[in-house]
Amino acid sequence: MTDLTRYQNPSTIQQLLYTTKTIAIVGLSNNPLRASYFVGYYLKRHGFQVIPVNPREPEILGETSYPSLADVPAPIDLVNVFRAPSALPQIAQDAVAISAKSLWTQFGVINTEGARIAEEGGLTVVMDRCLKVEHARYAGRMHWLGFNTQRITSVRTGLQ
């Protein structure tokens, strides 16, 4: 089992959230029912430039989709990964090659070799965390009672 605490430091996460502008999402799906689509939509809605990386789609979320990180013509701050853990070492090598600043893997995408490659290449690594959830936690879209709906209600549903 991998000790993930070194890749889930709250200070590191907050620093990335407040300094990142451009996010390449590797494995972004064009299917609105997939988690990657929802995360991409959320990030775009909150002001991030989202660059889809998916060789099977020409366009996702109204943005040109690129077959690989090497094909993206713009500088990338953060590479967010929605792929199988076994794909992470190659994605990390690609992220280092394009001089990305950080590598972030979603829940369940855990690969220590990929993290090592990224770190040795100078990238900050966050692993096994959802970018959307962490943004909501630290950017004010969630509070100690849960998501902030900005709605007051006394309606009770379910078990009481």
C-alpha positions in Angstrom: 0.0 0.0 0.0 1.3 3.5 -0.9 1.5 6.2 1.8 -0.6 8.9 0.0 -0.3 11.5 2.7 2.7 13.1 1.0 0.6 13.6 -2.1 -2.4 15.0 -0.3 -0.9 18.0 1.6 -3.6 20.6 2.1 -1.1 23.5 1.7 0.1 22.1 -1.6 -3.5 21.6 -2.8 -4.5 25.1 -1.9 -1.4 26.6 -3.5 -2.1 24.8 -6.7 -5.8 25.8 -6.7 -4.9 29.5 -6.3 -2.1 29.6 -8.9 -3.4 27.3 -11.6 -5.0 28.9 -14.7 -4.7 26.2 -17.4 -5.7 22.6 -16.8 -5.2 19.8 -19.4 -7.6 17.0 -18.5 -6.2 13.7 -19.8 -9.1 11.3 -20.4 -11.8 13.9 -20.4 -15.0 12.3 -21.8 -17.7 13.9 -24.0 -20.3 11.9 -22.1 -22.1 14.2 -19.5 -22.7 11.2 -17.3 -19.0 10.6 -16.7 -17.2 12.1 -13.8 -14.5 13.6 -16.0 -17.1 15.6 -17.9 -18.6 16.9 -14.7 -15.3 17.9 -13.3 -14.3 19.6 -16.6 -17.6 21.5 -16.8 -17.2 22.6 -13.2 -13.6 23.8 -13.6 -14.5 25.7 -16.8 -17.5 27.3 -15.1 -15.2 28.5 -12.3 -12.8 30.3 -14.6 -10.1 27.8 -15.4 -9.0 27.2 -19.0 -9.8 23.6 -19.6 -7.9 21.7 -22.4 -9.4 18.3 -23.2 -6.9 15.5 -24.0 -8.7 12.6 -25.7 -7.7 11.1 -29.0 -11.2 9.9 -29.7 -13.0 13.2 -29.6 -12.4 16.3 -31.8 -14.2 18.7 -29.3 -15.3 18.5 -25.7 -17.1 21.2 -23.6 -16.8 23.5 -26.7 -13.0 23.2 -26.6 -10.7 21.5 -29.2 -9.6 18.1 -27.9 -6.0 17.0 -28.5 -4.8 13.4 -28.9 -1.9 13.8 -26.5 -0.3 16.4 -24.2 2.5 16.9 -26.8 -0.1 18.1 -29.2 -1.5 20.9 -27.0 -0.2 24.2 -28.4 -0.5 26.2 -25.1 1.5 26.1 -21.9 -0.2 23.9 -19.2 -0.1 24.6 -15.5 -1.7 21.4 -14.3 -2.3 18.0 -15.9 -5.4 16.3 -14.4 -5.6 12.6 -15.0 -8.7 10.5 -15.5 -7.0 7.3 -16.8 -6.2 3.9 -15.4 -3.3 3.9 -12.9 -1.1 1.9 -15.4 -1.2 4.8 -17.8 0.2 7.2 -15.3 4.0 6.7 -15.9 3.7 7.6 -19.6 1.4 10.6 -18.8 3.9 11.8 -16.2 6.7 11.5 -18.8 4.6 13.5 -21.2 3.8 16.1 -18.5 7.5 16.6 -17.8 8.3 16.8 -21.5 5.9 19.7 -22.0 7.1 21.5 -18.9 3.8 21.3 -17.0 4.0 22.6 -13.4 1.9 19.9 -11.7 0.3 16.5 -12.0 -3.0 15.8 -10.3 -4.6 12.3 -10.3 -8.3 11.7 -9.6 -9.7 9.3 -7.0 -8.3 5.8 -7.5 -5.5 6.8 -10.0 -2.6 5.7 -7.8 0.8 4.8 -9.3 4.0 5.5 -7.4 6.2 5.2 -10.5 4.2 7.9 -12.2 4.5 10.1 -9.2 8.3 9.5 -9.0 8.7 10.4 -12.7 6.7 13.6 -12.3 8.6 14.6 -9.1 12.0 13.9 -10.6 10.9 16.1 -13.5 10.2 19.0 -11.2 6.4 18.7 -11.1 4.3 19.0 -7.9 2.1 15.9 -7.5 -1.3 15.5 -6.0 -2.6 11.9 -6.1 -6.0 10.3 -5.3 -7.9 13.5 -4.9 -10.7 15.1 -6.9 -9.8 18.5 -8.3 -13.5 19.6 -8.2 -14.0 18.5 -4.6 -10.8 20.2 -3.4 -11.7 23.4 -5.3 -15.1 23.4 -3.7 -13.6 22.8 -0.2 -11.0 25.6 -0.4 -12.6 28.1 -2.8 -15.8 28.6 -0.7 -18.2 26.4 -2.6 -18.5 24.0 0.3 -18.8 24.9 4.0 -18.8 22.8 7.2 -22.4 21.8 6.7 -21.8 20.6 3.1 -22.2 22.3 -0.3 -23.3 25.9 0.0 -26.6 26.1 -2.0 -27.2 29.7 -0.9 -30.7 28.6 0.0 -32.4 28.5 3.3 -35.1 25.8 3.8 -36.8 23.9 6.5 -38.0 21.1 4.3 -37.1 17.8 5.7 -36.9 14.7 3.6 -35.8 11.1 4.2 -35.2 9.5 7.6 -35.5 11.8 10.6 
